[in-house]
Amino acid sequence: MKNLLKRLLPWFLVVISAGLTLAIAPQQNPLLLAIIIASLGFFPLEAGRLGWAWLKRRRAAAAARPRSGAIATDQPSRTYLVTGANRGLGLALVKQLRAQGHVVIGTTRSLDQAGELKALTDRVECLDIADPTSVRHLAQQLAGEPLDGIFNNGAKGPTAQGFAELDLDSLEQDFATNAVGPLRVVQALMENLKAGRDRLVVNISSDLGSFTITKPSLLYGYRASKAALNMLSKTAARELESQGIRWILIHPGSVQTRLNQKGLLSPEESAGAILATLNQLQPQQTGLWLDYQGQPVPW
């Protein structure tokens, strides 16, 4: 842009100077009149030519620039943390991220139940996201290691209870795991994220946490805790945007799990669609709630 202005400045000064002179003595300067007419014709043409060249250079540079937060196979290897990675969607995310050449740290509450996860990745850590001591231990294990992204997939599954039978202690556990747990993990690993390139936080939510989509159900704890996760993530996204920390909420769809045998998607199908959706995001996008296909979910 500076070069463009430098090249146009002389012509601009010629037009202004000639115009002022002609305004002072319009009848005595026919040559200046000819210069003004010629300059007025040339100036926009030159400005247009130089402007178009500058725009093409900007577009080419933007196309060549790597996009922050994209989960793409044509980028250098990234390092990601995936919680709840020993089965289901978490395990599928680990598989596909590893297949793309990325380094993946998978966490599980029990190392004895992580045989398949251990076979997929060289780094498996024990983590209970609802336990502050466990989260602090993970932070100590990862001290000084950059993380490009965190996939908060670990969660407490839904339990159907009517209002009269609602277990309030269980409700507290839902919030501790599904709402507070993901934030506890990110808070503990903030320095690791800041040292990474993408600084991406992906929180796996659910459309059951939507105030707009009010499907009839008795899943008090699950729905309320996911709604809380959404608001906490949105608030954190606003505050931490200036630090380059990006927060994305994802509804993974109806995924087949141990508790949901009638799910419409396999874990592999959901994971693949989620990664494709993340790959389409622009570097400045944060605080979004999207489904696995990239469509906005109503709050």
N, C-alpha and C positions, 0 to 999 in steps of 0.2 A: 504494500500500500504506500509506503514512503517513497519508493522509486516511481510509482505512478504519479504521485503528487509533484515530485521533482520535475518529471518530464512535461507535465501539463502547466506548471507554474509560469514558464516564459511566455507561452501563448496567452495565458490569462492576463499577464501583465501588459502584453502588447495591445490586447483588446481594450483594457482599462485605460492605458495611457493614450491611445489613439482616440478613444471616446471622449476623454476629458479635453484633449486638444481641440477636437472637432466641435465640442460644445462651446468652447471659448471663442473660436473663430470659424464657424461652419462654412462661410463663403470663400475662405482663403486656403482651404486645404482639401482640394479634390483628391489628391493622392492618398491622404489619410482616409478619406471616405472609401476609396477602393480597397485599402488595407483592411479596414474594419469589415467590409462585406466579405472579403476573402477569408479573414480570420474567423468570422462568425460561421462560415461554412465549414472551415477546416477543424475548428476547435471541437465541436461535438463528435465529428468523425474520429479524430485522434483519441478523444476521451473514451469513446465507445470501443475502439480497437484495443487500447491499453487496458481498459476495464475488463473486457472479455478475456484477455490473456491472463490478467491477474486472477479472475474467477476460476479459470481452468486450472491454474497452478494450485489454488486453494483446494479445489475438488480432488485433484490428484494426490495432494498431501494427506487429505482426510481419508481417502480410500486406502492409502498405504499405512496409516497409523493404526497400531494394534488397539483394539477396543477393550477397555478395562471391564472386568467382570464377565466377559464372554467365556463360555465353556466350549472351546473349539479345538479341533484336532490339529489345526495348522498353526497353533501358537506354541511357544516354548512350554515345557512341562511346568505345571503349577502344583502347589501342595494344598490339599484340602483335608479338613476334619469332618467326619461324618459320625454323628451320634446315633445310637440305636442301630448299629450297623450289622448285627449278627444274623438278622433274618429280614424277610419282607422287602419293603421299599428301600430301607437303609442298605441292605446287602446288594440290591440291584443297582443302587447308585454307586456303590464301591466298585462293582464289576465294570460298569460302563465308564466310570472315570479312569479306572486302571487300564481299560482297553484303549482309551484315548492317550495313554502315555503319561498320565498324571500320577504324582505321589499321593497316596491316600492313607490317612491315619483313621482307622476305624475304632469306635468305642463300643463297649458292651458292659452290661452290669455283671456278667459272670463269664470269666475266661473259659470255664469248663463247657460252656454252651456256644463257643465261637470257633468250632472246628473248621467250618467252611470259610469263615472270615479269615482265619489264620492262613488258610491255603491261598487266599486271594492277594493278601498284602503282607508285607514284612513288619508292619507296625500296627499292633493292636494294644489299646489301653483300656484299663478297667475304669468305668465311670458310671456313677449314679447321679444324674443331673439334679435330683431333688436333695442331694446330700452336700452341704457346703464343704465338708471335709474332703469328700471325694473330688469335688471340683477343684479345690485348692491343690490337691495332690496332682491332678492332671496338669494344672498350670505349672507346677514345679517340674514335672516331667518334660514339659515342652518349653521351658524357659530358654529364651534366646533364639528360638526357631521361628522363622517367618511362616505365616499362614496366609495363603491367598484367599481362602474362603472357609466358612463354617456352614455345614448343613445340619441344622438342628432338626433331626428327624425323631429322636427319642421322645416318647410320650407314653402316657397312661391311657389305656384303651377305655372305650365307653362302657358304662354300666347303667342299665335301665332300672329306674326306681321311681315309683309314684311319690307324690309330695309327702304323704303321710308316713311313708317308710324311708324317706330320704336320710341317708347316713351322712351327717354333717362332718364327721371325721374324715370320711372318704372324700367328701367335697373339698375339704382342705388339701388333701393329697392330690386331687386333680389340679388344683391351682398351683401347688408347689412344684408339680412335675411339668404340666403343660404350659403354664403361663410364666412362672418365675424361673423355672429350670433353664430354658433357652437363654434368658437374659443373664442368668448367673454365669453360664458358660462363656458368653461373649464378653461380659465384664471382666472375667478372670483372664481372658486371652486377648484383651484389647491391644496390648503391646505387640503381641504376635501378629495381629491383623495389621497394625500400623506399619510393621516391617515388611508386609507382603505387598504384592503388586496390585491385586484386584480389590482387596479390602471388602469382600462380599459376604454378607450374612443372608442365608436362605433359611427361613423358618417355615417348616411344613405345618400348615394350618388345615382348616376344613371349612367347607361351606356351611357346616352345622353351626359355626360361630357367627354367621351372618344375622344381623337384625332384620334384614330385608327378606331373606329366604327363610321363612319360619315354617319349616317342615314339622308336622306333628310328631313328637317323640317325648320320651321320658328321660332323656339323657341330660339331666340337669348339670351335673358336674362337667361333663365333656364339653357341652355347648358353651357354658359360661366361661370355662377356662380357655377355650380357643378364642372366644370373643375378647377376653382379656389379653391374650397373646397378641391379637391383632392391634389393639389399641396401644399396648406397650411398644410394639414394633414400629408403629406409625409415629409415636412420640419420639422414640429414639432416632428414627430416620431423619426427622426434622432437626433435632439437636446436633447430630453427628455428621450431617451432610457436609458441613464446612471442613471436617477432618477427612473427608473422602471415604467414610464408612458407609457402605450402601446396604440397605435392608430391603429384602424382597420376601413377601409372603406368597406361598404357593398352596393352592388346593390341589391335591394329587389325583382327584377323581375317586371313583368307587373302586378301590384296589382289593384284590383277593388276598386275604390274610387268614391267620388261624381263627380270628374272631369274625371274619366276614367272608365266608366261603362262597357267597353269591356275588362277589364283586365283579364288576364289568371289565376290569383291566387287570392284567397280570402285573406284578411288580416291575418286570422288565419293560413292559409297554409304558407304564407311568413314568418310570425313571428316564427312559429315552425321550419322552415328550417333554419332561421337565427340563432336561439339559438342552434340548433344542430351543425351548422357550427362553431360557436364560441367555443363550447364544445370540438371540435377536435383540436383546436390550441394548440401549445406548448408554454410554458411560455416565451420563448425568442422571439417569433414571434411578429413583430410590423411593421407598415408601409405597410401593405398588402391591396390590393384592390381585394375583392372577391365578387362573386355573392352569392345569397342566398343558393346555393347548394355547396358552398365552392370552386368553380372554379375561377381561376384568371381572372380578367377583364383586357384587354389590355389598357394601358394608352393612 
